Amino acid sequence: MARGRPASAISLVKGGALVNDLRGTVQKIDTTMTRLNQDTLSAQNMENLKASMEHLNQATSALAESSKKLDGVIEQADSTMASAEKAADGLQSAIADTRKSCAAPCKARG
């Protein structure tokens, strides 16, 4: 016993305080859930979220299409570079042949 009260009375007072605290907590949770439903999960916000997801899908689809086109451009650039390299090799051979052709008559004169 504390201060002349029986143990059951003390437990009852503590239990009542606990119930009051619990009621306050449940009220705060209820208020939070109400705000969440009314504000964050409002019909307008859900429509905005839906529209954002649709725009994201469109953007990723466009990016995928652009990527496919870019692959073709890169392949064509590789082919063009290979052709240019082959042409440059042929030009070097032609220049070397021309030098040899010019060098022979020049040596004969000198």
Protein Blocks (a to p, Z undefined) as FASTA:
>chain_A
ZZhiafklmmmmmmmmmmmmmmmmmmmmmmmmmmmmmmmmgmklmmmmmmmmmmmmmmmm
mmmmmmmmmmmmmmmmmmmmmmmmmmmmmmmmmmmmmmmmmmmmmmmmZZ
